Amino acid sequence: MPPTTLDLRASAQKAETLSGQALLSAFARLADGLPELDVAPVRWSAQAELRQPLGDLGADLGRTELPEPQLWLHLQASAELPQTCQRCLSPYAQPVEVDRWFRFVADEAVALAEDDECEEDLLALEPRFDLAALIEDELLLALPLVPMHEVCPVPVRMSAGELPDLPEEKKPNPFAALSALKGRTSDH
C-alpha cells in the first residue's frame, strides 16, 4: 500500500524513489462498484525532487541567494481495472496507465492563482501528503468514460428486439382517382 502520510520535502532531499504494488481492494473508491474479476495488483512509483525555478535563474544578477527550489513529484502507476463493457455488458480488464508530474505550491490560493498560467498540474503542499489518495485519484481520472472491449468476445445485437417479418400490404395508389378522371376527359 502506498503511504498515506509522506513528507514530500524530506523525500525529495533524500532523492528517494518510492515504489510498490497494492491490491485493488486497498483503494476503496477505485474498487467500489467494479465487477468481480481477478486482476493484477496496482503498480506504482513516485519520486519527489527539488528544482530551481527556471524563470528566476539569472533574472537578477545582483542577488546573492537563489530562490527557494520548487517541489515536484513524478507519479507513475499502472493497473488493469475491472470494467463492464458498455457494448456487450460483460466484464473485462481495462489497462490504465498514469505518468504525471505535479508541482507543489504553498496553498490552494496560490494553486488557483497560478493554474491558468501553468502547463503542469499544481497541488497544495500539505505537511503530510497522502500519496495513496493521489494514486487513486489519478487512476480514476484515467478510466475511459465509456468502457468497451476493443472487440467484444461475443457477437452483439444492435437492436432492442428482432423485428417480425410482416407481409407487405397492398396500399391503394393515391393517383388512381386521377387516372380514372383522365380516362373520362379523354373520351370527350
Rosetta blueprint (number, residue, H / E / L):
1 M L
2 P L
3 P L
4 T L
5 T L
6 L E
7 D L
8 L H
9 R H
10 A H
11 S H
12 A H
13 Q H
14 K H
15 A L
16 E L
17 T E
18 L E
19 S E
20 G E
21 Q E
22 A E
23 L L
24 L H
25 S H
26 A H
27 F L
28 A H
29 R H
30 L H
31 A H
32 D L
33 G L
34 L L
35 P L
36 E L
37 L L
38 D L
39 V L
40 A L
41 P L
42 V E
43 R E
44 W E
45 S E
46 A E
47 Q E
48 A E
49 E E
50 L E
51 R E
52 Q L
53 P L
54 L L
55 G L
56 D L
57 L L
58 G L
59 A L
60 D L
61 L L
62 G L
63 R L
64 T L
65 E L
66 L L
67 P L
68 E L
69 P L
70 Q E
71 L E
72 W E
73 L E
74 H E
75 L E
76 Q E
77 A E
78 S E
79 A E
80 E E
81 L E
82 P E
83 Q E
84 T E
85 C L
86 Q L
87 R L
88 C L
89 L L
90 S L
91 P E
92 Y E
93 A E
94 Q E
95 P E
96 V E
97 E E
98 V E
99 D E
100 R E
101 W E
102 F E
103 R E
104 F E
105 V E
106 A L
107 D L
108 E H
109 A H
110 V H
111 A H
112 L H
113 A H
114 E H
115 D H
116 D L
117 E L
118 C L
119 E L
120 E L
121 D E
122 L E
123 L E
124 A E
125 L L
126 E L
127 P L
128 R L
129 F E
130 D L
131 L H
132 A H
133 A H
134 L H
135 I H
136 E H
137 D H
138 E H
139 L H
140 L H
141 L H
142 A H
143 L L
144 P L
145 L L
146 V L
147 P L
148 M L
149 H L
150 E L
151 V L
152 C L
153 P L
154 V L
155 P L
156 V L
157 R L
158 M L
159 S L
160 A L
161 G L
162 E L
163 L L
164 P L
165 D L
166 L L
167 P L
168 E L
169 E L
170 K L
171 K L
172 P L
173 N L
174 P L
175 F L
176 A H
177 A H
178 L H
179 S H
180 A H
181 L H
182 K H
183 G H
184 R H
185 T H
186 S H
187 D H
188 H L
